[in-house]
């Protein structure tokens, strides 16, 4: 299931609008545990669409850092919820 979803995510990065790709990334982060593929997709998006541009405050990779922080936050919330239910 995860491999099929990763193929769909790669296709969405290449062919679909960014909003749908972000929805797929959010769904993957919530559905699968340790979904680091979202960060890899963010790196791919930055390389594909923001190649030579300089991002926020002159730093490249700001979108990737944002996605990394969101994945970490989801994992922390998932751990906290599992801890509270026991």
C-alpha positions as CSV (number, residue, x, y, z in Angstrom):
1,X,0.0,0.0,0.0
2,X,2.8,2.4,0.9
3,X,4.7,1.7,-2.4
4,X,1.6,2.4,-4.4
5,X,0.9,5.6,-2.5
6,X,4.5,6.7,-3.1
7,X,4.1,6.2,-6.8
8,X,0.9,8.3,-6.7
9,X,2.8,11.0,-4.8
10,X,5.6,11.1,-7.3
11,X,3.0,11.3,-10.1
12,X,1.2,14.1,-8.3
13,X,4.5,16.1,-7.9
14,X,5.2,15.9,-11.6
15,X,1.7,16.2,-13.1
16,X,-0.8,17.6,-10.6
17,X,-1.2,21.0,-8.9
18,X,0.8,21.7,-5.8
19,X,-2.4,21.8,-3.6
20,X,-3.2,18.2,-4.4
21,X,0.4,17.2,-3.8
22,X,0.3,18.8,-0.4
23,X,-3.0,17.0,0.4
24,X,-1.4,13.7,-0.6
25,X,1.6,14.5,1.6
26,X,-0.6,15.4,4.6
27,X,-2.7,12.2,4.1
28,X,0.5,10.1,3.9
29,X,1.9,11.7,7.0
30,X,-1.3,11.0,9.0
31,X,-1.9,7.5,7.6
32,X,1.6,6.0,7.6
33,X,4.0,6.0,10.5
34,X,7.3,7.8,9.9
35,X,6.4,9.1,6.5
36,X,9.7,10.6,5.5
37,X,8.7,10.3,1.9
38,X,6.9,13.6,2.4
39,X,10.2,15.3,3.0
40,X,11.8,13.6,0.0
41,X,8.8,14.9,-2.1
42,X,9.4,18.4,-0.8
43,X,13.0,18.3,-1.8
44,X,11.9,17.0,-5.2
45,X,9.4,19.9,-5.5
46,X,12.0,22.4,-4.6
47,X,14.5,21.1,-7.1
48,X,11.8,20.8,-9.8
49,X,10.1,24.1,-9.4
50,X,12.3,26.4,-7.4
51,X,15.7,25.4,-8.8
52,X,17.5,28.7,-9.1
53,X,15.3,30.9,-6.9
54,X,16.3,32.0,-3.5
55,X,13.6,31.5,-0.9
56,X,12.8,33.1,2.4
57,X,15.5,35.4,3.8
58,X,17.9,34.2,1.1
59,X,17.7,30.6,2.2
60,X,17.1,27.7,-0.2
61,X,15.1,24.8,1.1
62,X,12.5,26.7,3.2
63,X,9.6,24.6,1.8
64,X,11.5,21.5,2.7
65,X,12.2,22.7,6.2
66,X,8.5,23.6,6.6
67,X,7.5,20.1,5.5
68,X,10.1,18.5,7.8
69,X,8.8,20.5,10.8
70,X,5.2,19.4,10.0
71,X,6.2,15.7,9.7
72,X,8.0,16.0,13.0
73,X,5.0,17.7,14.6
74,X,2.6,14.9,13.3
75,X,4.9,12.3,14.7
76,X,5.1,14.0,18.1
77,X,1.3,14.3,18.2
78,X,0.9,10.7,17.2
79,X,3.3,9.6,20.0
80,X,1.6,11.9,22.5
81,X,-1.9,10.5,21.6
82,X,-0.6,6.9,21.9
83,X,0.9,7.7,25.3
84,X,-2.3,9.3,26.6
85,X,-4.5,6.4,25.5
86,X,-2.6,3.8,27.5
